[in-house]
Amino acid sequence: MVDPLSTAGMMTLSLLLLAAVATDAFVSPSHHYGRQQLTKYVVSNQRRLDPFHIIDNAHSSQILYMAENDNEEIDETGADAGTSNDSTIEEEESPSEVISSYKSKISTRRTGTEARPGSSAQTPIDVTMKFGGSSLANAERIDHVANLIKDRTNPPPNEDGSPSGENPVRPRAVICSAMGKTTNSLLAAGEMALEGRVDIEALRTLHLGTCRKFDVPERTRNDVEKLLDECEDMLNGVRLIQELSPKSLDQLVSYGERCSVRIMAARLNQIGVPAQAFDAWDVGVLTDDTYGDAKLLPGTIASIKERFDGRVDPNVVAVVTGFIGHNTKGKITTLGRGGSDLTATAIGAALKVDEVQVWKDVDGILTADPRLVKNALPVSHVSYEEASELAYFGAQVLHPIAMQPALHANIPVRVKNSYNPSAPGSLIDNVGNPSRMVTAITCKRNITLMDITSLQMLGAYGFLGAVFADFEKNKVSVDVLASSEVSISVTLDKKQKENDIEKLRDDLSNFAEVELHRDRAILTLITDVSRSSDVLATVFATFSMHGIQVEMMSQGASKVNISFIIRDDQIDDAILKLHACLFEGKCDVAIIEDGHIV
């Protein structure tokens, strides 16, 4: 009898799972077995595994899938169960029931991760981990991230040999973006194809060169080559028909992530971390039909849970594509830039993990954009609401709606730096740090300010309704709004099409005077608005000291942000002066806190 906890037992389980999912019949030298028949054969005959020896490696990626119910049964010789001479067997379990029973006897602890000397002996926590393109820029970065994942499962001791204080993790899923600037390269290749030239040699060099560097299995290299060939064929189609629709663009940009997850999974397996690559739709990521900016369908969380529960071994890392999914027609869609954060939190919510980890190229959430503010500081703790506002108003750390699945499931999100894994990063949860007056400064540039004034003056009933009916008609969205009885000021995002704005202006002119002010910027403070008097006193004193004019102000209904509209050419100076005053202790005006000058 095979001990289920032994190496042979684990191998037998893997073989059972493999047999349960193989979509084609396998042929041994003496037998021909269908999918469920072969499963039954092995369950009934654990000592006879020879027929499996000839299974092609191309099917081994299916090892994580579990069997479906099937009433087909065979006896040891491969004959139908109905003709069996063994009359003592009245009823036998289906293959999936047998496998489920067998799995229950085996420890779910990840094998091969016994605590090393001096390492942390804490119980691992379940996590999803997301890595962006800059973290996966080339072969060296992929190797670094793969080893980072391995080290997180069993944190190494400190330099002095003392146990690491870091909690070990069990990655249920690793969500990967495309390597480096691959998405931009694919978009550029699409534009070139419209001009009559197809060239993806740089992409081939990056991905196939990485495969060669790691000496990945032939199956993985063939999968990557096949995807690149398919991408090139698609671009040749674009060149011939001279058309690149949003639907086609979504398929085009999907090739980057689909290549990267296969390479990452192969590298993880090479260094001893069991892993398998998945396209997001294979683990239940479903979207609507809005190509280029799709939204997750309401049933996506349940769909992901069902797929993982039924198909993915919890002790194997599922390496999943980031910002792509399938709509109800089975066509590829994208969640937009940064959508891989959303995929990470959605999978985390579905699996009820202990923590979602988003790995970037900065030490967590910072007090300002480090490209502008060299002294930007890490923020150790923020609330879901603060993180969402930061994202919406221009911070590049998280997707604007990525917090929603985590918020609804009450799962903390930790933002960490893949270039500096020892940095503690930023924790996002439902508490935040209420003692802090200002959390961070962010901005949106290149926006348009629209002032709308009623022609009927005071008491114009239905003015606001008429205004927003025209906004809806022209599909123009608003970022920031301030209103009075007879006038409204709104900001329009730079994504809005100029033709749509002009049509909106013409419609509004029927009952209002409309002025457009271009080249404006939104400066947003993430702050506790219950302390807005103190915050505004410091802000306006700083602006006044440096000649920065505020054209509009809005205190958000979310109660965690205050926004100011200023000229685009003043935004850098405004951020630098406020950051120096609020975070660096270099204020040239008095700071008011709790009603007192500090």
C-alpha positions in Angstrom: 0.0 0.0 0.0 1.4 3.4 -0.9 1.8 5.7 2.1 0.0 8.9 1.1 2.6 11.1 2.9 5.5 9.5 1.2 7.2 10.7 -2.0 5.6 7.9 -3.8 2.2 8.8 -2.4 2.6 12.4 -3.6 3.7 11.1 -7.0 0.6 8.8 -7.1 -1.7 11.8 -6.3 -0.1 13.8 -9.1 -0.7 11.0 -11.5 -4.3 10.7 -10.4 -4.9 14.3 -11.0 -3.2 14.2 -14.4 -5.3 11.2 -15.4 -8.5 13.0 -14.4 -8.0 15.9 -16.6 -6.3 14.7 -19.7 -8.7 15.7 -22.5 -7.4 13.1 -24.9 -7.2 9.3 -24.6 -3.8 8.0 -23.9 -2.4 4.9 -25.5 0.0 2.4 -23.8 1.7 -0.4 -25.6 -1.2 -2.7 -24.7 -4.2 -0.6 -23.6 -6.2 2.3 -24.8 -7.8 4.3 -22.0 -10.1 7.3 -22.0 -9.7 10.1 -19.4 -12.0 8.7 -16.6 -11.1 5.1 -17.5 -7.4 5.7 -17.0 -8.2 7.5 -13.7 -10.2 4.4 -12.5 -7.4 2.1 -13.7 -4.9 3.8 -11.4 -7.1 4.2 -8.4 -7.9 0.5 -8.5 -4.3 -0.6 -9.3 -1.8 1.6 -7.4 0.9 -0.9 -8.0 0.6 -0.7 -11.8 1.7 2.7 -13.0 3.5 1.7 -16.2 0.9 3.1 -18.6 1.7 6.5 -17.3 5.3 6.4 -18.2 4.6 7.2 -21.8 2.4 10.3 -21.2 3.7 13.2 -23.1 5.1 16.1 -21.1 2.9 18.6 -23.0 0.0 17.4 -20.8 1.7 17.9 -17.4 0.5 21.5 -17.1 -2.9 20.0 -16.5 -1.8 18.4 -13.2 -3.6 20.9 -11.1 -7.1 20.1 -12.4 -9.4 17.7 -10.6 -11.6 15.1 -12.1 -15.1 15.5 -13.3 -17.8 13.0 -12.3 -18.2 10.2 -14.8 -20.0 6.9 -14.6 -17.6 5.1 -17.0 -15.6 2.3 -15.2 -13.2 -0.4 -16.4 -11.7 -3.3 -14.6 -8.0 -4.1 -14.5 -7.9 -5.5 -18.0 -9.6 -2.4 -19.5 -12.9 -4.2 -20.2 -16.2 -2.5 -19.3 -17.1 -2.7 -15.6 -20.4 -4.2 -16.6 -18.6 -7.4 -17.8 -16.4 -7.7 -14.8 -16.2 -11.2 -13.2 -15.8 -9.7 -9.7 -19.4 -10.0 -8.4 -18.4 -8.8 -4.9 -18.2 -5.1 -6.0 -21.7 -3.7 -5.8 -21.0 0.0 -6.2 -17.8 1.9 -6.7 -17.1 5.6 -6.1 -16.6 7.9 -9.1 -13.0 8.9 -9.9 -13.4 12.4 -8.5 -14.7 11.0 -5.2 -11.8 8.6 -5.0 -9.3 11.4 -5.7 -11.0 13.7 -3.2 -10.8 11.0 -0.5 -7.2 10.3 -1.3 -6.3 14.0 -1.1 -7.9 14.3 2.3 -5.2 11.8 3.7 -2.4 14.0 2.5 -1.1 17.0 4.4 -1.9 20.3 2.7 1.3 21.9 4.0 3.5 22.9 1.1 6.2 20.2 0.7 9.9 21.1 0.7 9.5 24.3 2.9 10.7 23.0 6.3 12.1 25.9 8.3 15.7 26.5 7.6 18.0 27.1 10.6 17.5 30.6 12.0 14.4 31.3 9.9 11.0 32.2 11.2 8.9 29.3 12.4 5.6 31.1 12.2 2.6 29.6 10.5 2.5 30.7 6.9 -0.2 33.1 5.8 -2.1 32.8 2.5 -1.4 35.6 0.1 -1.8 36.7 -3.5 1.2 38.5 -4.9 1.2 40.9 -7.8 4.3 42.1 -9.8 4.3 44.9 -12.3 6.2 45.3 -15.5 9.2 47.1 -14.0 9.6 44.3 -11.5 9.7 41.8 -14.5 11.7 44.0 -16.9 14.2 41.3 -18.1 15.6 37.8 -17.3 17.5 39.1 -14.3 14.4 40.7 -12.8 12.3 37.6 -13.4 15.0 35.5 -11.6 15.1 38.0 -8.8 11.3 37.9 -8.4 11.2 34.1 -8.5 13.7 33.9 -5.7 11.9 36.6 -3.8 8.8 34.5 -3.9 10.7 31.5 -2.8 12.3 33.4 0.1 8.9 34.7 1.2 7.7 31.2 1.7 10.6 30.6 4.1 12.2 33.9 5.1 16.0 33.7 5.6 17.5 34.6 8.9 18.8 38.1 9.7 22.4 38.9 8.9 23.4 38.2 12.6 21.8 34.7 12.3 18.8 35.6 14.4 15.3 34.4 13.3 13.6 36.6 10.7 10.6 38.5 12.1 8.9 38.3 8.7 5.9 36.1 8.5 6.3 33.2 5.9 3.7 33.1 3.2 1.9 30.6 1.0 1.3 32.2 -2.4 -2.0 31.0 -3.6 -1.6 33.1 -6.8 1.1 35.3 -8.4 -0.3 37.9 -10.8 2.2 39.1 -13.4 2.2 42.0 -15.8 4.0 41.9 -19.1 7.8 42.1 -19.1 9.0 45.7 -18.9 7.6 47.9 -21.6 6.1 45.0 -23.6 2.6 46.5 -23.6 3.8 49.8 -25.0 5.9 47.8 -27.6 2.8 45.9 -28.7 0.8 49.1 -29.1 3.6 50.6 -31.1 3.7 47.4 -33.2 0.0 47.8 -33.9 0.5 51.4 -35.1 3.4 50.2 -37.3 1.1 47.5 -38.8 -1.4 50.1 -39.8 1.4 51.9 -41.6 2.3 48.7 -43.5 5.2 47.2 -41.5 5.2 44.3 -39.1 8.1 43.9 -36.7 8.2 42.1 -33.4 11.8 41.1 -33.4 12.5 43.0 -30.2 9.8 41.2 -28.4 11.1 37.8 -29.7 14.6 38.7 -28.5 13.3 39.7 -25.0 11.1 36.6 -24.4 13.0 33.9 -26.2 16.3 35.2 -24.9 14.9 34.9 -21.4 13.7 31.3 -22.2 17.2 30.5 -23.4 18.9 32.1 -20.4 16.9 29.9 -18.0 17.0 26.9 -20.3 13.2 26.4 -19.7 11.5 23.2 -20.7 10.9 22.8 -24.4 7.2 22.8 -23.8 7.4 26.3 -22.3 9.6 27.6 -25.1 7.2 26.2 -27.6 4.2 27.9 -25.9 6.0 31.3 -25.9 7.0 30.9 -29.5 3.4 29.9 -30.5 2.1 33.0 -28.8 4.6 35.3 -30.5 3.8 33.7 -33.9 0.1 34.2 -33.3 0.8 37.9 -32.4 2.8 38.4 -35.6 0.0 36.7 -37.7 -2.5 39.1 -36.1 -0.4 42.1 -36.9 -0.1 40.9 -40.5 -3.9 40.8 -40.6 -4.0 44.4 -39.3 -1.5 45.4 -42.0 -3.7 43.9 -44.7 -7.1 45.1 -43.7 -5.8 48.4 -42.3 -8.0 48.3 -39.2 -7.2 47.9 -35.5 -10.4 48.0 -33.4 -10.6 48.2 -29.6 -11.4 44.5 -29.6 -8.3 43.7 -31.7 -6.2 45.9 -29.4 -7.2 44.0 -26.4 -6.1 40.7 -28.0 -2.9 42.3 -29.2 -1.8 43.6 -25.8 -2.7 40.3 -24.1 0.3 38.5 -25.6 2.8 40.2 -23.3 1.2 38.9 -20.1 0.5 35.5 -21.5 4.2 35.1 -22.4 5.4 36.4 -19.0 3.3 34.1 -16.8 4.6 31.0 -18.7 8.2 32.1 -18.2 7.7 32.9 -14.6 6.0 29.6 -13.8 8.8 27.7 -15.5 11.4 29.6 -13.5 9.6 29.0 -10.2 9.5 25.3 -11.0 13.2 25.3 -11.8 14.1 26.7 -8.3 11.9 24.3 -6.5 8.6 26.2 -6.1 5.7 24.2 -7.7 3.9 26.5 -10.1 1.6 26.6 -13.1 0.7 29.3 -15.6 -2.9 30.4 -16.2 -4.6 32.9 -18.4 -6.9 34.9 -16.2 -10.1 33.5 -17.8 -9.0 30.0 -16.9 -9.3 30.9 -13.3 -12.7 32.6 -13.6 -11.9 36.3 -14.4 -15.0 37.5 -16.3 -15.7 41.0 -17.6 -18.3 43.0 -19.5 -17.9 43.8 -23.2 -16.2 47.2 -22.9 -13.0 46.6 -24.8 -10.1 48.6 -23.5 -11.7 49.4 -20.1 -13.7 46.4 -19.1 -15.3 45.9 -15.7 -15.4 42.7 -13.7 -18.9 41.1 -13.9 -20.7 40.8 -10.5 -20.3 37.0 -10.5 -16.5 37.1 -11.0 -15.5 36.5 -7.3 -17.7 33.4 -7.1 -16.4 32.2 -10.5 -12.8 32.6 -9.3 -13.6 30.7 -6.1 -15.2 27.9 -8.0 -12.3 27.5 -10.4 -9.7 27.5 -7.7 -11.7 25.2 -5.4 -12.3 22.7 -8.2 -9.1 22.9 -10.3 -6.1 24.5 -8.5 -4.1 22.7 -5.9 -3.6 25.1 -3.0 0.0 24.0 -2.6 1.0 25.0 -6.1 1.4 28.6 -7.1 -1.0 29.7 -9.8 0.8 32.2 -12.0 -2.0 34.3 -13.5 -2.1 37.0 -16.2 -2.9 40.5 -14.8 -5.2 42.9 -16.7 -6.9 40.6 -19.1 -10.1 38.5 -18.9 -12.9 37.1 -21.0 -16.3 38.6 -21.7 -19.4 36.4 -21.9 -18.7 35.7 -25.5 -15.3 34.3 -24.7 -13.4 37.2 -26.3 -10.3 38.8 -24.7 -10.9 42.1 -22.8 -8.6 44.3 -20.8 -9.2 46.0 -17.5 -7.2 49.1 -18.5 -3.8 50.2 -17.3 -3.1 49.0 -13.8 -6.0 46.5 -13.9 -3.6 43.7 -12.7 -4.0 45.2 -9.2 -7.7 44.6 -9.5 -7.1 41.0 -10.6 -4.9 40.5 -7.5 -7.5 41.8 -5.1 -10.3 40.0 -6.8 -8.5 36.6 -6.6 -7.5 37.4 -3.0 -11.1 38.2 -2.1 -12.3 35.0 -3.8 -9.8 32.8 -1.9 -10.2 34.7 1.4 -6.4 35.1 1.7 -4.8 36.7 4.7 -3.2 39.5 2.7 -2.9 40.8 -0.9 0.7 41.9 -1.7 1.2 44.4 -4.5 4.9 44.6 -5.4 6.1 47.8 -7.2 9.3 49.6 -7.8 8.9 52.0 -4.8 8.9 51.5 -1.1 5.1 51.4 -0.8 2.8 54.4 -0.9 4.7 57.6 -0.7 3.8 61.1 0.4 4.3 62.4 -3.1 5.5 61.4 -6.6 9.2 60.6 -6.0 10.0 61.7 -9.6 9.2 65.2 -8.5 9.7 65.2 -4.8 13.1 63.7 -4.0 12.4 63.6 -0.3 9.0 61.8 -0.6 8.5 59.5 2.4 6.9 56.1 2.7 3.4 56.0 4.3 3.3 53.0 6.6 -0.5 52.7 7.0 -3.5 54.0 5.1 -7.2 53.2 4.9 -8.9 51.7 1.8 -10.7 55.0 1.2 -7.5 57.0 1.3 -5.8 54.5 -1.1 -8.7 54.7 -3.5 -8.6 58.5 -3.5 -4.9 58.5 -4.0 -5.3 56.3 -7.0 -8.1 58.2 -8.5 -6.4 61.5 -8.3 -3.2 60.5 -10.0 -1.0 58.3 -7.8 0.5 55.5 -9.8 0.7 52.9 -7.0 -2.7 51.3 -7.3 -5.6 51.0 -9.8 -8.5 53.4 -8.9 -10.9 50.6 -8.3 -8.5 47.9 -7.1 -9.4 48.4 -3.5 -13.0 47.4 -3.9 -12.7 43.6 -3.7 -10.3 43.9 -0.7 -12.6 46.4 1.0 -15.7 44.2 0.6 -13.8 41.1 1.9 -12.0 43.1 4.6 -8.6 41.8 3.4 -5.5 44.0 4.0 -3.4 45.0 1.0 0.4 45.5 1.5 2.4 47.5 -1.1 6.0 46.5 -1.2 9.1 47.2 -3.3 10.5 44.3 -5.4 13.8 46.1 -5.7 14.0 46.5 -1.9 12.1 43.5 -0.3 13.3 44.2 3.2 11.4 47.6 3.3 8.2 47.2 5.3 6.0 48.8 2.6 2.6 50.3 3.2 -0.4 48.5 4.7 -3.9 49.3 3.5 -6.8 48.3 5.7 -10.1 49.6 7.0 -8.4 51.5 9.9 -5.5 53.6 8.4 -3.8 56.1 10.7 -6.5 58.6 12.0 -3.9 60.6 14.0 -2.2 61.9 10.9 -3.3 65.3 9.6 -2.2 64.9 6.0 -1.4 61.5 4.4 -0.1 62.4 1.0 -0.2 64.9 -1.9 -1.1 63.8 -5.4 -2.2 65.5 -8.7 -3.8 65.2 -12.1 -2.3 67.3 -14.9 -3.6 68.5 -18.2 -7.3 68.8 -17.2 -9.9 71.3 -18.4 -12.0 73.5 -16.1 -15.5 74.2 -17.3 -17.5 77.0 -15.7 -21.3 76.8 -16.4 -23.6 79.7 -15.4 -27.4 79.7 -15.8 -28.8 82.3 -18.1 -32.0 82.4 -16.0 -30.2 83.6 -12.9 -31.7 83.0 -9.5 -34.3 80.3 -8.7 -33.9 78.3 -12.0 -35.7 75.1 -11.2 -34.0 72.0 -12.8 -30.8 73.7 -13.7 -28.5 71.0 -12.2 -30.7 68.3 -13.8 -30.5 69.9 -17.2 -26.7 70.2 -16.9 -26.0 66.6 -16.0 -28.5 65.3 -18.5 -26.3 66.9 -21.2 -23.2 65.4 -19.6 -24.8 61.9 -19.7 -26.0 62.5 -23.3 -22.4 63.3 -24.5 -20.8 60.7 -22.2 -18.5 63.2 -20.5 -17.5 62.4 -16.9 -16.5 64.8 -14.2 -13.6 64.6 -11.8 -14.2 67.5 -9.3 -17.3 69.7 -8.9 -18.2 72.8 -7.1 -21.7 74.4 -7.4 -23.9 77.3 -6.3 -27.6 78.0 -7.1 -26.9 79.4 -10.5 -23.4 78.1 -11.5 -21.4 75.0 -11.6 -17.6 74.5 -12.1 -16.4 71.0 -13.1 -13.1 69.5 -14.2 -12.9 67.2 -17.2 -10.3 64.5 -17.5 -7.7 64.7 -20.3 -9.1 61.3 -21.5 -12.2 63.1 -22.7 -12.4 63.5 -26.5 -12.2 67.1 -27.7 -15.2 66.5 -30.0 -17.3 65.3 -27.1 -16.4 68.4 -25.0 -17.4 70.7 -27.9 -20.7 69.0 -28.4 -21.4 69.2 -24.7 -20.6 72.9 -24.8 -23.0 73.5 -27.6 -25.8 71.7 -25.8 -25.2 73.6 -22.6 -25.2 76.9 -24.4 -28.9 76.6 -24.9 -29.5 77.5 -21.3 -26.2 78.5 -19.8 -23.0 80.5 -20.4 -20.0 78.2 -20.7 -16.3 79.0 -20.3 -13.5 76.5 -20.8 -10.1 77.0 -19.1 -7.5 74.6 -20.4 -4.1 73.7 -19.1 -5.2 73.3 -15.5 -4.3 70.8 -12.8 -5.9 69.2 -9.8 -3.8 69.2 -6.6 -5.3 66.8 -4.0 -4.5 66.4 -0.4 -5.4 63.1 1.2 -6.4 64.3 4.6 -8.9 64.1 7.4 -11.4 66.7 6.4 -12.7 67.0 9.9 -9.5 69.0 10.4 -9.9 71.0 7.2 -9.7 74.4 9.0 -6.1 73.6 10.1 -5.2 72.1 6.8 -6.6 75.0 4.7 -5.0 77.6 6.9 -1.5 76.1 6.2 -2.3 75.5 2.5 -3.6 79.0 1.7 -0.8 80.7 3.6 1.7 78.7 1.6 -0.1 79.5 -1.7 -0.3 83.1 -0.8 3.4 83.3 0.1 4.4 81.9 -3.3 1.8 83.5 -5.6 -0.1 80.3 -6.4 -3.7 81.1 -7.4 -6.5 78.7 -6.6 -9.3 78.9 -9.2 -11.6 76.3 -7.6 -11.7 74.2 -4.4 -13.7 71.0 -3.6 -13.9 69.1 -0.3 -14.8 65.6 -1.3 -17.8 63.7 -0.1 -15.5 60.9 0.8 -14.2 63.0 3.8 -10.6 62.1 3.0 -9.6 64.6 0.3 -9.5 68.3 -0.4 -8.8 69.3 -4.0 -7.6 72.6 -5.5 -7.6 73.6 -9.2 -4.6 75.7 -10.2 -2.7 76.4 -13.4 -0.8 73.6 -14.8 2.5 75.6 -14.9 2.2 76.1 -11.1 1.5 72.6 -10.0 5.1 71.4 -9.5 5.9 74.5 -7.3 2.7 74.0 -5.3 3.5 70.3 -4.6 7.1 71.0 -3.6 6.2 73.9 -1.3 3.4 72.0 0.4 5.5 68.8 0.8 8.3 70.7 2.4 5.9 72.4 4.8 3.7 69.4 5.7 6.3 66.5 5.7 9.8 67.9 5.8 9.7 70.5 8.5 10.7 73.2 6.1 7.7 75.5 6.3 8.0 79.2 5.7 4.6 79.9 7.1 3.0 79.0 10.4 1.5 75.5 10.6 -1.9 75.3 12.4 -2.6 72.0 14.1 -5.6 71.5 16.5 -6.1 75.2 16.5 -2.5 76.0 17.6 0.6 77.3 15.8 3.2 74.5 15.8 
